[in-house]
């Protein structure tokens, strides 16, 4: 079993389940339990949230933003094992709880749990996409980008298509799971140079990207190990995977064993028959 970090569908699902549970609530305190979690903003930034109302929760790329009154935003990156959960104020915290947010209504607290401690938090003031470099550098959202812009993005890059899909500065939110699934759906080999894709291949990939991500969000993401939404529920899209983490299993279309290769240190799953690698032209 290969374990990946939450990608666009998982973070979107967390945002959608967390938002109605915190929107409109007034922050009583933010307790930073694991100090290295906070990369920017300092303890004074967290203390400035006291008495501020939560305005909303949204996603950008693979990051989750909790926006509060006063122009302050908590920006979380969950990395491999970051989770949000609610617990009673008096309920014991487990050893993996890294941060706790209590509210003035006193009914419960929001906890950020992270077993491997790779996740991070930024507390920023101002428009997040402007003042936060981790957000400012992100490429367009795959569910918002148009076909013409998508084709232009790929057409001017010679890198391998799988690597480009994973590059958050090129397009934001796609990770290993969904890149593998959309490339299979589009019948494109992961090592294909992006700039060599023809018009029809680009259109197939564009359609596959929209379809796969939309379905994955509807199924509340893929739970391979740690991922849960803010209600503690697992996702179901893992049951729809056609190539990811299916090395050696028969392709659902042709029966050829699914292969796994390494691209830039990352696993890549594909069907060697349905996603044929084009032979290099001889000069």
KAJO-V310347 format. One record per residue. N is the residue number from 1. RES is the residue in one small letter. PSI is psi in degrees with one decimal (none if undefined). OMEGA is omega in radians with two decimals (NA if undefined). BURIAL is I if it has 24 or more other ideal C-beta (glycine too) atoms within 12 Angstrom, else O. Layout:
# KAJO-V310347
n->{N N}
res->{RES RES}
psi->{PSI PSI}
omega->{OMEGA OMEGA}
burial->{BURIAL BURIAL}
This chain:
# KAJO-V310347
n->{1 2 3 4 5 6 7 8 9 10 11 12 13 14 15 16 17 18 19 20 21 22 23 24 25 26 27 28 29 30 31 32 33 34 35 36 37 38 39 40 41 42 43 44 45 46 47 48 49 50 51 52 53 54 55 56 57 58 59 60 61 62 63 64 65 66 67 68 69 70 71 72 73 74 75 76 77 78 79 80 81 82 83 84 85 86 87 88 89 90 91 92 93 94 95 96 97 98 99 100 101 102 103 104 105 106 107 108 109 110 111 112 113 114 115 116 117 118 119 120 121 122 123 124 125 126 127 128 129 130 131 132 133 134 135 136 137 138 139 140 141 142 143 144 145 146 147 148 149 150 151 152 153 154 155 156 157 158 159 160 161 162 163 164 165 166 167 168 169 170 171 172 173 174 175 176 177 178 179 180 181 182 183 184 185 186 187 188 189 190 191 192 193 194 195 196 197 198 199 200 201 202 203 204 205 206 207 208 209 210 211 212 213 214 215 216 217 218 219 220 221 222 223 224 225 226 227 228 229 230 231 232 233 234 235 236 237 238 239 240 241 242 243 244 245 246 247 248 249 250 251 252 253 254 255 256 257 258 259 260 261 262 263 264 265 266 267 268 269 270 271 272 273 274 275 276 277 278 279 280 281 282 283}
res->{x x x x x x x x x x x x x x x x x x x x x x x x x x x x x x x x x x x x x x x x x x x x x x x x x x x x x x x x x x x x x x x x x x x x x x x x x x x x x x x x x x x x x x x x x x x x x x x x x x x x x x x x x x x x x x x x x x x x x x x x x x x x x x x x x x x x x x x x x x x x x x x x x x x x x x x x x x x x x x x x x x x x x x x x x x x x x x x x x x x x x x x x x x x x x x x x x x x x x x x x x x x x x x x x x x x x x x x x x x x x x x x x x x x x x x x x x x x x x x x x x x x x x x x x x x x x x x x x x x x x x x x x x x x x x x x x x x x x x x x x x x x}
psi->{132.2 133.9 122.1 170.2 157.9 135.0 -167.2 -51.1 -37.6 -45.6 -37.1 -41.0 -41.9 -45.1 -42.6 -31.8 -25.4 -36.8 -50.7 -17.6 -17.8 -18.6 129.4 -9.7 147.9 129.5 129.1 -40.2 152.2 113.8 114.9 108.7 -40.5 101.3 -39.8 -11.4 -40.0 110.5 -25.2 140.4 -28.4 166.5 -32.4 -32.0 -40.5 -39.0 -28.2 -13.1 -14.6 129.2 1.4 142.9 141.2 123.4 -28.5 172.2 134.0 172.6 147.1 116.6 -127.2 10.6 148.9 131.4 126.7 109.6 134.1 166.0 155.8 7.9 20.7 142.4 136.2 121.9 114.7 138.5 119.8 -21.5 -132.9 -44.0 17.4 136.8 149.7 138.2 154.7 143.3 157.4 148.4 -34.1 -1.9 135.1 139.6 138.1 170.2 -11.5 3.5 123.4 -21.2 145.9 132.1 120.0 157.8 156.7 -23.2 -14.7 10.0 -36.9 -177.2 150.4 127.3 141.9 120.5 137.3 102.3 -47.1 -7.1 30.5 -21.6 160.7 161.8 138.1 133.9 106.9 154.9 127.5 -169.5 115.9 -44.6 -15.9 -44.0 -10.1 111.2 -31.7 -24.0 -37.3 -28.1 -5.7 146.6 -175.8 159.1 132.6 -25.6 -7.1 -26.7 144.0 165.5 -44.3 -43.8 -40.7 -45.6 -39.2 -39.6 -46.2 -37.0 -26.0 13.2 135.1 -6.1 163.5 139.4 -38.3 -43.6 -37.1 -38.5 -27.7 -12.5 110.1 -19.5 -14.7 -50.5 136.1 134.6 -18.9 135.6 -164.1 -45.2 -54.8 -26.3 -45.6 -44.7 -40.3 -32.8 -38.0 -45.5 -33.8 -3.4 45.0 130.4 137.1 -20.5 1.2 127.9 131.1 -40.6 -12.1 -3.9 130.4 172.8 -43.9 -38.6 -41.4 -42.8 -40.0 -42.6 -40.7 -47.6 -40.5 -40.3 -48.7 -44.7 -48.9 -46.1 -39.0 -43.3 -40.7 -38.6 -41.4 -32.1 7.9 33.4 -177.0 123.0 109.5 -29.4 -74.2 -27.8 131.5 153.9 -175.9 -8.4 4.7 11.8 145.3 158.1 173.1 -3.4 -16.6 -25.2 -8.1 -3.1 133.5 -26.1 -35.1 129.1 27.1 30.4 128.0 -14.1 153.5 139.2 138.1 -15.3 -43.9 -10.3 -6.4 137.2 132.7 137.6 160.7 130.6 173.4 129.1 115.4 34.0 0.2 144.7 148.0 120.8 137.0 162.4 118.4 -17.3 -47.0 -25.8 65.9 141.0 125.2 137.5 142.3 139.4 140.3 136.7 none}
omega->{3.09 -3.09 3.13 3.11 3.09 3.13 -3.06 -3.10 -3.13 -3.12 3.08 3.12 3.10 3.14 -3.09 3.14 3.13 -3.03 -3.12 -3.12 -3.10 -3.09 3.11 -3.13 -3.10 -3.12 3.06 3.14 3.02 -3.10 3.11 -3.06 3.12 -2.98 -3.12 3.10 -3.08 -3.11 -3.08 3.08 3.08 3.13 3.13 3.10 3.11 3.14 3.13 3.12 -3.13 -3.14 3.13 3.13 3.06 -3.11 -3.13 3.12 3.11 -3.13 2.94 -3.05 3.10 -3.09 -3.14 -3.07 3.01 -3.04 -3.08 3.06 3.12 3.09 3.12 -3.11 2.99 -3.13 -3.12 2.89 -3.02 -3.07 -2.99 -2.93 3.14 -3.14 2.99 3.08 3.08 3.11 3.10 -3.09 -3.11 -3.11 -3.11 3.09 3.08 -3.01 -3.11 3.09 -3.04 -3.10 3.11 3.10 3.08 -3.06 -3.07 3.10 2.98 -3.06 -3.12 3.06 3.09 -3.12 3.02 -3.07 -3.09 -3.06 -3.02 3.05 3.09 -3.11 3.11 -3.10 3.03 3.05 -3.00 3.11 -3.09 3.11 -3.02 -3.09 3.13 -3.03 -3.08 -3.08 -3.14 3.07 -3.09 -3.07 -3.04 3.06 -3.12 3.08 -3.09 3.12 3.13 -3.06 3.10 -3.10 -3.10 3.13 3.12 3.13 3.13 3.13 -3.11 -3.04 -3.10 -3.13 -3.10 -3.11 3.12 -2.98 3.14 -3.14 -3.14 3.12 3.13 -3.11 -3.05 3.09 3.11 3.06 -2.90 2.96 -3.10 3.07 -3.01 -3.07 -2.98 3.02 3.11 -3.07 -3.11 3.08 3.07 -3.13 -3.13 3.14 -3.13 3.10 -3.07 -3.12 -3.12 3.07 -3.05 -3.07 -3.14 -3.14 3.10 -3.09 -3.11 3.13 3.11 3.13 3.10 -3.14 3.11 3.14 3.13 3.12 -3.14 -3.06 -3.08 -3.11 3.12 3.11 -3.14 3.09 3.13 3.13 3.07 3.03 -3.13 3.05 3.09 3.10 -2.96 -2.97 2.97 3.08 -3.06 3.06 3.13 -3.09 3.11 3.05 -3.10 -3.00 3.08 3.12 3.12 -3.12 3.14 3.09 -3.04 3.12 -3.14 3.14 3.12 3.10 -3.11 3.05 -3.10 -3.12 -3.01 3.11 3.10 3.14 3.10 3.13 3.06 3.08 3.13 3.06 -3.13 3.12 -3.13 3.10 3.11 -3.12 -3.10 3.03 -3.08 3.12 -3.13 -3.13 -3.07 3.10 -3.12 3.11 3.12 3.11 3.09 -3.13 NA}
burial->{O I O I I I I I I I I I I I I I I I I O I I O O I O I I I I I I I I O O I I I I I O O O I I O I I I O I O I I I I I I I I I I I I I I I O O O I I I I I I I I I I I I I I I O O O O O O O O O O I I I I I I I O O O O O I I I I I I O O I O I I I I I I I O O I O O O I O I I O O I I O I I I O I O O O O I I O I I O O I O I I I I I I I I I I O I I I I I I I I I I I I I I I I I I I I I I I I I O I I O O O I I O I I I O I I I O I I O I I I O I I I I I I O I I I I I O O O O I O I I O I I I I I I I I O O O I O O O O O O I I I O O I O O I I I I I I I O I I O I O O O O O O}
